[in-house]
Amino acid sequence: MLIGTDTVIPIDYHGSAHLNSYSEAFGIIALDEGVFEIPAGEIVYVRQI
């Protein structure tokens, strides 16, 4: 999520052992199993970390 905007942008993630990706995150969202894309304009809940 970009600070001061309503846009969520994914960070690069290379598997469960790549914890450095989380250090770049400002928040997380949960997706249902099998969902790999969210349409533009979709409302999502972002949990700030």
N, C-alpha and C positions, 0 to 999 in steps of 0.2 A: 504494500500500500504506500502510495506516495503521500508524504505528510502535507496536509493542507489541500488534498484533493479527495475525490471519491473514486479513485482508480486503484484496483488491485492488480499488481504485476507479479508473476511468479519469479522466484529465484532459481538459479541452476541447482539441480539436485542430482547426485550421482549414486544413489543407493543408501541403504540404511547406515553404512559406516561413514558417510560423508557429513559429519557434524558441523563442519565449517560453514555449510550453507545456512544453518540456523542462526549463526552469528550475524548474518546480514539481514535477517528478517525483523520486521517491526510488528508482525502479527501472524496468526495462522487462521486458516479456514478448514472446515471439514467437508469432504466430498463423499457422496455415497459410493459404495463399491462399484467399480466399472465406469464411473464418470471421469472423463479425462479432459473435458472442456466445459467452460461456462459461457453461455452467449453474452455478448456485450449488452449491457443494460440490466442484466440479472442482478437482483439484490442478494447479497451474501452477508453473513454475520462474520465479522473479523474479531478475533480475540487478540487483543494487544498483549505482547510479551515483553 
